[in-house]
Amino acid sequence: MKIARVLVVEDEPGIAELIGVNLRHHGMLAVLASDGEAAQKEIDEVLPDVILLDWMLPGQSGLVLARRWRNDPRTKTTPILMLTARGDEPDKVAGLDAGADDYITKPFSTQELLARIRAVLRRRAPEQASDLVQLGQLQLDGATHRVSFCDQPIKLGPTEFKLLNYLMHHAERVHSRSQLLDRVWGDHVFIEERTVDVHVKRLREALGEAGVMVETVRGVGYRLTAAALTNR
């Protein structure tokens, strides 16, 4: 398994070293930089898997750096977690608008930080459709990106296709919105969990008669089941 390379851009040595020690202890490679210039040198040398970026830095602020890296094709898809003592909602929105994937307010626990890092790493590699899978009369061919029900073709948008692919490969199981975000959406900037509901609705509409196979499990999430057709 590839070791995650985490670039920690933090100008307070004590905080930076503490983060670095904890990351290394949990099997990650921590690279420390105290300002934007040092961070850029590290990025130019080796592209990190995740960037932990402090808001308040000497010289260029974390917001400026986040915007720059989001506009650079090389770092456009690199997850950025903003670290800051600013906890007000307008500040959070500013950080997310600048391109941060997540926002962590100081002080934070080690477990919270590690959980956030793991979450964005999972979203970088959503499940891809590459084989043929069938559930009842519903069939999905990952190689040709074709879906059919009772041998009739169904047109799906790219996100609905990925969502159906995941549900079909994990049929009869209940999936929470957060699980679907992790496994389907990939490296997006700040995706609300309710976005899943919108795409589930579109998927059901596109599936037509087979739409009832996508069940809502109240208070939990969604499940794809062939039994829904026979129980009508």
Residue pairs with C-beta under 8 A, 6 or more apart in sequence:
2 49
3 27
3 28
3 29
4 27
4 28
4 29
4 49
4 50
4 117
4 121
5 28
5 29
5 31
5 46
5 48
5 49
5 50
6 23
6 28
6 29
6 30
6 31
6 48
6 49
6 50
6 51
6 52
6 117
7 31
7 33
7 39
7 42
7 43
7 48
7 50
7 51
7 52
8 16
8 19
8 20
8 23
8 30
8 31
8 32
8 33
8 52
9 33
9 34
9 35
9 36
9 38
9 39
9 51
9 52
9 53
9 54
9 57
9 62
9 65
10 16
10 19
10 32
10 33
10 34
10 52
10 54
10 83
11 34
11 35
11 54
11 56
11 57
11 58
12 54
13 34
15 106
16 32
16 34
17 32
19 30
19 52
19 113
20 30
20 32
21 30
22 110
22 113
22 114
23 29
23 30
23 114
23 117
24 30
26 114
28 117
31 42
31 46
31 48
33 39
33 41
33 42
34 57
34 58
35 57
35 58
35 59
35 60
36 57
36 59
36 60
36 64
36 65
37 59
39 51
39 53
39 65
42 48
43 69
43 74
43 75
47 74
47 75
47 78
48 78
49 78
49 79
49 121
49 124
50 78
50 79
50 80
50 81
50 117
50 120
50 121
51 69
51 75
51 78
51 79
51 80
51 81
52 81
52 83
52 113
52 117
53 62
53 65
53 66
53 80
53 81
53 82
53 83
53 100
54 62
54 82
54 83
54 84
55 61
55 62
55 63
55 82
55 83
55 84
55 85
55 86
55 91
55 95
56 62
56 84
56 85
57 65
62 82
62 83
62 84
62 95
62 98
63 94
63 95
63 98
66 80
66 82
66 95
66 98
66 99
66 100
67 98
67 99
69 75
69 76
69 78
69 80
69 99
70 76
70 80
70 98
70 99
70 189
77 124
77 187
79 101
79 102
79 120
79 121
79 123
79 124
79 187
80 99
80 100
80 101
81 100
81 101
81 102
81 103
81 104
81 116
81 117
81 120
82 95
82 98
82 100
82 102
82 103
82 104
83 104
83 106
83 108
84 91
84 95
84 103
84 104
84 105
84 106
85 105
85 106
86 92
86 95
86 105
87 105
92 103
95 103
96 103
96 189
96 190
99 189
100 189
100 190
101 120
101 123
101 187
101 188
101 189
101 190
102 116
102 119
102 120
102 190
104 112
104 113
104 116
119 182
120 187
122 182
122 183
123 181
123 182
123 185
123 186
123 187
123 188
124 186
124 187
125 186
126 162
126 182
126 183
126 184
126 185
126 186
127 162
127 165
127 166
127 169
127 183
127 184
128 142
128 162
128 165
129 140
129 142
129 145
129 161
129 162
129 165
130 142
130 143
131 142
131 143
132 139
132 140
132 141
132 142
132 143
133 139
133 140
133 142
133 165
133 168
133 169
134 140
134 168
135 168
135 171
135 213
135 224
135 226
136 213
136 226
136 229
137 149
137 150
137 151
137 210
137 229
138 147
138 148
138 149
138 168
138 207
138 210
138 213
138 226
139 147
139 148
139 149
140 146
140 147
140 161
140 164
140 165
140 168
141 147
142 165
145 161
146 153
147 153
147 154
147 155
147 156
147 161
147 164
148 154
149 207
149 208
149 209
149 210
150 209
154 206
154 207
154 208
154 210
155 206
156 164
156 203
156 206
157 202
157 206
159 184
159 185
159 199
160 199
160 202
160 203
160 206
162 184
163 180
163 184
163 199
163 200
163 203
164 203
164 207
164 224
166 175
166 180
166 183
166 184
167 175
167 214
167 222
167 223
167 224
168 224
170 224
171 223
171 224
171 225
171 226
172 223
172 224
172 225
173 223
174 217
174 220
174 221
174 222
174 223
175 183
175 221
175 222
175 223
176 220
176 221
177 193
177 194
177 196
177 197
177 221
178 193
179 221
180 196
180 221
180 222
181 191
181 193
181 195
181 196
185 191
185 195
196 222
200 214
200 216
200 222
203 211
203 214
204 211
204 212
204 214
205 211
207 213
207 214
210 229
212 228
212 229
212 232
213 224
213 225
213 226
213 228
213 229
214 222
214 223
214 224
215 222
215 223
215 224
215 225
215 228
216 222
217 223
